[in-house]
Amino acid sequence: MSKHLLSCDWGTSSFRLRLVNVKDHDVVGEVTSPHGIGAVYNAWQEANADGAIVRGDYYRSIITTQISALKKQTGLDLRGVPIVLSGMASSSIGMQELPYARLPFALDGAHLGMKYYEEQPGFPHEITLISGVRSDHDVMRGEETQLIGLGAAMDLSGRDAIFIFPGTHSKHMFVRDGRLIDFKTFMTGEVFNLMANQSILKDSIDHYHQSDFNEEAAAAFRSGIRESGTGNILNALFTVRTNQLFDLLSKRENGMFLSGLLIGYEIRDLTKETNAHLVLCGGNNLYQLYKAAIETLGLAGRATIIPSEIVDRAATTGHIRIFENQHLTLNKTNL
């Protein structure tokens, strides 16, 4: 088995490629790019107007450019290093669409759908393309590999757990006996952006920056959290407008209030899950806000906060685990 692995997380709006040591999971090098699946798919359609360019070949050319950048960064010969590819690469606008895996979903990745591609002339890399996961009412592509990575590092035996992944579309993942049994998507970040940039509320707030989380901002955020429990969200949103009209909060504080209001409605949903341990997976600038929300709602006593550096490596750890399990299965098949 290869000493190294190319771990690729290809989202809708971004691309990240890491070279990792399979034995100790150390990241040897990393490159990122704004060439997400959405932009690449549109570019392929434009370039393929006459139907002469195979989709898979076009996507490989994008990966090749990033591998070249990684080779320059590390000084290593990357020919023959296999790739594990997750995220939107297996979606309808990706390299090839794969059916979603169904729940329940084992945290060792055994139930994932996968597509294996051999090396090709001009592209000396095996590819393992990973599917997403679906329930009867929800879908995800990418977060499942993070969950696999975190599941490998945590002892969850005998406990129900809910993993919280903040983001534009936050995920709450319900785990029991080493299996994902359900998950929910919350459009918290997207609704915030819509309200803050395209609604009547845009003139009532200034955007929050992580460095601005001072005492006044934190108080406004907690006020929004508490307001989230008072009634209907459609009515509560308008209080952002009246906060500004009545000079109750500055625009910066009011932005924090709006954030607290929306995150509060999301996290308050977990107060009903009294038997589950909460695991906050904060690998981005929302971590601080979600931690404050959990504390404000009195949930900290049954919550574990995963450090951001561990969450940041989780998808890569998941890729390694999937790669190792795949090769173990192939070896058994060939015996």
C-alpha positions as CSV (number, residue, x, y, z in Angstrom):
1,M,0.0,0.0,0.0
2,S,1.2,3.5,-0.8
3,K,3.1,5.5,1.9
4,H,1.2,8.6,1.0
5,L,-2.4,9.5,0.0
6,L,-3.9,12.5,-1.8
7,S,-6.9,13.5,0.3
8,C,-9.3,15.7,-1.8
9,D,-12.3,17.5,-0.4
10,W,-14.1,19.0,-3.4
11,G,-17.0,21.3,-2.4
12,T,-19.4,23.3,-4.4
13,S,-17.4,26.5,-4.1
14,S,-13.9,25.3,-3.1
15,F,-11.3,22.7,-3.6
16,R,-8.8,21.4,-1.1
17,L,-6.1,18.8,-1.7
18,R,-3.8,17.4,1.0
19,L,-0.8,15.0,0.8
20,V,-0.9,12.9,3.9
21,N,1.3,10.2,5.4
22,V,-0.9,7.1,5.8
23,K,1.0,5.8,8.8
24,D,1.0,8.8,11.1
25,H,-1.7,10.9,9.4
26,D,0.7,13.9,9.1
27,V,-0.2,16.4,6.5
28,V,2.8,16.8,4.3
29,G,1.4,19.6,2.1
30,E,-1.8,21.3,1.2
31,V,-3.2,23.4,-1.7
32,T,-6.6,25.1,-1.9
33,S,-8.4,26.7,-4.8
34,P,-11.7,28.5,-5.5
35,H,-12.3,26.1,-8.4
36,G,-15.3,24.3,-6.7
37,I,-17.5,21.8,-8.4
38,G,-20.1,24.4,-9.4
39,A,-17.6,26.6,-11.3
40,V,-15.8,23.5,-12.8
41,Y,-19.1,22.0,-14.1
42,N,-20.1,25.3,-15.7
43,A,-16.6,25.6,-17.3
44,W,-16.9,22.0,-18.6
45,Q,-20.3,22.7,-20.1
46,E,-19.0,25.7,-21.9
47,A,-15.9,23.9,-23.2
48,N,-17.9,20.9,-24.2
49,A,-20.3,22.8,-26.5
50,D,-19.5,20.4,-29.3
51,G,-19.6,17.3,-27.1
52,A,-15.9,16.5,-27.6
53,I,-14.6,16.7,-24.0
54,V,-15.3,13.8,-21.7
55,R,-16.5,15.1,-18.3
56,G,-14.2,12.8,-16.3
57,D,-11.1,13.9,-18.3
58,Y,-11.9,17.5,-17.8
59,Y,-12.2,17.0,-14.0
60,R,-9.0,15.1,-14.0
61,S,-7.3,18.1,-15.7
62,I,-8.4,20.3,-12.8
63,I,-7.0,17.8,-10.3
64,T,-3.7,17.5,-12.2
65,T,-3.2,21.3,-12.0
66,Q,-3.5,21.1,-8.2
67,I,-1.3,18.0,-7.9
68,S,1.4,20.0,-9.8
69,A,1.1,22.8,-7.3
70,L,1.4,20.3,-4.5
71,K,4.4,18.7,-6.1
72,K,6.1,22.1,-6.4
73,Q,5.3,22.9,-2.7
74,T,6.6,19.6,-1.3
75,G,9.3,18.7,-3.8
76,L,8.0,15.1,-3.9
77,D,7.3,12.9,-6.9
78,L,3.6,12.3,-6.6
79,R,3.2,9.8,-9.5
80,G,1.3,6.7,-8.4
81,V,0.0,8.3,-5.2
82,P,-3.7,7.3,-4.9
83,I,-6.5,9.9,-4.5
84,V,-9.6,9.7,-2.2
85,L,-12.2,12.1,-3.5
86,S,-15.2,13.3,-1.5
87,G,-17.8,16.1,-1.4
88,M,-19.7,17.3,-4.4
89,A,-17.5,15.4,-6.8
90,S,-20.0,12.5,-6.6
91,S,-23.0,14.8,-7.2
92,S,-25.0,15.4,-10.4
93,I,-22.6,18.2,-11.3
94,G,-19.5,16.3,-10.2
95,M,-17.0,14.0,-11.8
96,Q,-19.6,11.2,-11.8
97,E,-22.9,11.0,-9.9
98,L,-23.0,8.2,-7.3
99,P,-26.2,7.1,-5.5
100,Y,-26.4,8.2,-1.9
101,A,-25.7,5.6,0.8
102,R,-28.7,4.9,3.0
103,L,-29.1,5.0,6.7
104,P,-28.2,3.5,9.1
105,F,-24.6,4.3,8.2
106,A,-21.6,2.6,9.9
107,L,-18.9,5.0,11.1
108,D,-16.2,2.8,9.7
109,G,-17.4,3.8,6.2
110,A,-18.4,0.3,5.3
111,H,-21.8,1.4,3.9
112,L,-20.5,4.2,1.7
113,G,-21.0,4.0,-2.0
114,M,-17.7,4.1,-3.9
115,K,-16.4,4.2,-7.5
116,Y,-12.9,3.1,-8.2
117,Y,-10.9,4.4,-11.2
118,E,-7.6,2.9,-12.3
119,E,-4.7,5.0,-13.5
120,Q,-5.0,6.5,-17.0
121,P,-2.4,7.6,-19.5
122,G,-1.4,11.1,-18.5
123,F,-3.0,10.7,-15.1
124,P,-0.9,8.2,-12.9
125,H,-3.3,8.1,-10.0
126,E,-6.0,5.7,-8.8
127,I,-9.1,7.5,-7.7
128,T,-11.6,6.4,-5.1
129,L,-14.7,8.5,-5.4
130,I,-17.0,8.6,-2.4
131,S,-20.8,8.9,-2.3
132,G,-22.8,11.0,0.1
133,V,-25.5,9.8,2.5
134,R,-29.3,10.3,2.5
135,S,-32.2,9.7,4.8
136,D,-35.8,9.8,3.9
137,H,-35.8,13.6,4.2
138,D,-32.2,14.9,4.0
139,V,-28.9,14.6,2.1
140,M,-25.3,15.4,2.6
141,R,-22.0,15.0,0.7
142,G,-18.7,15.5,2.5
143,E,-19.7,15.8,6.1
144,E,-19.9,12.0,6.3
145,T,-16.1,11.7,5.9
146,Q,-15.6,14.1,8.7
147,L,-17.9,12.0,10.9
148,I,-15.9,8.9,10.0
149,G,-12.7,10.6,11.0
150,L,-14.1,11.8,14.3
151,G,-15.7,8.5,15.1
152,A,-12.4,6.8,14.8
153,A,-10.9,9.1,17.5
154,M,-13.8,8.9,20.0
155,D,-15.1,6.2,22.3
156,L,-18.9,6.4,21.8
157,S,-19.7,2.9,23.1
158,G,-23.0,2.8,25.0
159,R,-23.8,6.4,24.4
160,D,-26.2,8.2,22.0
161,A,-24.4,11.3,20.6
162,I,-25.3,14.2,18.4
163,F,-22.5,15.7,16.3
164,I,-23.0,19.4,15.5
165,F,-21.2,20.7,12.4
166,P,-21.8,24.5,12.1
167,G,-21.8,26.0,8.6
168,T,-23.8,27.6,5.9
169,H,-25.9,24.5,6.1
170,S,-25.3,23.2,9.6
171,K,-25.7,19.4,10.2
172,H,-26.8,17.7,13.4
173,M,-25.9,14.0,13.1
174,F,-27.5,11.4,15.5
175,V,-25.2,8.5,16.3
176,R,-26.1,5.3,18.2
177,D,-23.9,2.2,18.7
178,G,-21.3,3.3,16.1
179,R,-23.8,4.1,13.4
180,L,-25.4,7.3,12.0
181,I,-29.1,6.7,12.4
182,D,-30.4,10.2,11.4
183,F,-29.3,13.7,10.6
184,K,-30.8,17.1,10.1
185,T,-29.7,20.1,8.0
186,F,-30.3,23.7,9.2
187,M,-30.0,26.5,6.7
188,T,-28.8,28.8,9.5
189,G,-25.9,30.5,7.7
190,E,-27.7,30.9,4.4
191,V,-30.7,32.5,6.1
192,F,-28.3,34.9,8.0
193,N,-26.7,35.9,4.7
194,L,-30.1,36.4,3.0
195,M,-31.4,38.5,5.9
196,A,-28.2,40.5,6.3
197,N,-27.7,41.3,2.6
198,Q,-31.0,41.1,0.8
199,S,-33.8,41.9,3.2
200,I,-35.2,45.0,5.0
201,L,-32.8,44.1,7.9
202,K,-29.7,44.8,5.8
203,D,-29.8,48.5,6.9
204,S,-30.2,47.6,10.5
205,I,-26.9,45.6,11.1
206,D,-23.2,45.6,10.4
207,H,-21.5,42.3,9.8
208,Y,-19.7,40.5,12.6
209,H,-16.0,39.8,12.5
210,Q,-14.4,37.2,14.8
211,S,-12.0,39.8,16.3
212,D,-15.1,41.9,17.3
213,F,-16.5,39.3,19.8
214,N,-16.1,41.7,22.8
215,E,-18.2,41.9,25.9
216,E,-20.9,44.1,24.2
217,A,-21.1,41.8,21.1
218,A,-21.3,38.7,23.3
219,A,-24.1,40.2,25.3
220,A,-26.1,41.1,22.1
221,F,-25.5,37.5,20.8
222,R,-26.8,36.0,24.0
223,S,-29.8,38.3,23.9
224,G,-30.6,36.9,20.5
225,I,-30.2,33.4,21.8
226,R,-32.7,34.1,24.6
227,E,-35.1,35.8,22.2
228,S,-35.2,32.6,20.1
229,G,-37.3,30.9,22.7
230,T,-40.0,33.5,22.9
231,G,-42.1,32.8,19.8
232,N,-42.3,32.4,16.1
233,I,-39.1,33.0,14.1
234,L,-40.9,35.0,11.5
235,N,-42.0,37.5,14.1
236,A,-38.7,37.3,16.0
237,L,-36.7,38.4,12.9
238,F,-38.5,41.7,12.8
239,T,-37.2,42.6,16.3
240,V,-33.8,43.1,14.5
241,R,-35.5,46.0,12.7
242,T,-37.0,47.5,15.9
243,N,-33.7,47.1,17.8
244,Q,-32.3,49.6,15.3
245,L,-35.3,51.9,15.1
246,F,-35.6,52.3,18.8
247,D,-31.8,52.6,19.3
248,L,-31.6,49.6,21.5
249,L,-28.4,48.2,19.9
250,S,-25.7,49.5,17.7
251,K,-25.6,48.0,14.1
252,R,-22.6,45.8,15.0
253,E,-24.4,44.5,18.1
254,N,-27.6,44.1,16.2
255,G,-25.7,41.8,13.7
256,M,-24.7,39.7,16.6
257,F,-28.3,39.7,17.9
258,L,-29.5,38.4,14.5
259,S,-26.8,35.7,14.6
260,G,-27.8,34.7,18.1
261,L,-31.4,34.6,17.1
262,L,-30.9,32.2,14.2
263,I,-28.3,30.0,15.9
264,G,-30.5,29.9,19.0
265,Y,-33.5,28.5,17.0
266,E,-31.1,25.9,15.6
267,I,-29.5,24.8,18.9
268,R,-32.7,25.1,20.9
269,D,-33.9,22.2,18.9
270,L,-31.4,20.0,20.9
271,T,-32.9,20.8,24.3
272,K,-35.5,18.2,23.5
273,E,-32.8,15.5,23.0
274,T,-32.2,14.9,26.7
275,N,-30.6,11.5,26.4
276,A,-27.9,12.3,23.9
277,H,-24.3,13.6,24.5
278,L,-23.6,16.7,22.3
279,V,-20.4,16.9,20.3
280,L,-19.6,20.4,18.9
281,C,-17.3,20.1,15.9
282,G,-16.1,23.7,15.5
283,G,-13.5,23.9,12.7
284,N,-14.4,27.4,11.5
285,N,-15.1,30.9,12.7
286,L,-18.6,29.8,13.9
287,Y,-17.1,27.7,16.6
288,Q,-17.0,30.5,19.2
289,L,-20.6,31.4,18.5
290,Y,-22.0,27.9,18.7
291,K,-20.0,27.3,21.9
292,A,-21.6,30.4,23.4
293,A,-25.1,29.2,22.3
294,I,-24.6,25.8,24.0
295,E,-23.5,27.5,27.2
296,T,-26.4,30.1,27.1
297,L,-29.0,27.3,26.7
298,G,-27.5,25.3,29.6
299,L,-26.3,22.5,27.5
300,A,-22.6,22.7,28.3
301,G,-22.8,20.0,31.0
302,R,-23.5,17.3,28.4
303,A,-21.4,18.6,25.6
304,T,-17.9,17.9,24.3
305,I,-16.1,20.6,22.4
306,I,-13.8,19.2,19.7
307,P,-10.7,21.4,19.1
308,S,-10.8,23.1,15.7
309,E,-7.5,21.5,14.6
310,I,-8.9,18.0,15.1
311,V,-12.1,18.9,13.2
312,D,-9.9,20.4,10.4
313,R,-8.1,17.0,10.1
314,A,-11.3,14.9,10.4
315,A,-12.1,14.6,6.7
316,T,-8.5,13.6,6.0
317,T,-8.5,11.0,8.7
318,G,-11.8,9.7,7.3
319,H,-10.2,9.4,3.9
320,I,-7.3,7.4,5.3
321,R,-9.7,5.0,7.1
322,I,-11.8,4.5,4.0
323,F,-8.7,3.9,1.9
324,E,-7.3,1.4,4.3
325,N,-10.6,-0.5,4.6
326,Q,-11.0,-0.5,0.8
327,H,-7.5,-2.0,0.3
328,L,-8.2,-4.6,3.1
329,T,-11.3,-5.6,1.2
330,L,-9.5,-5.8,-2.1
331,N,-6.8,-7.9,-0.6
332,K,-9.3,-10.4,0.9
333,T,-11.1,-10.6,-2.4
334,N,-7.8,-11.5,-4.2
335,L,-6.8,-14.2,-1.8
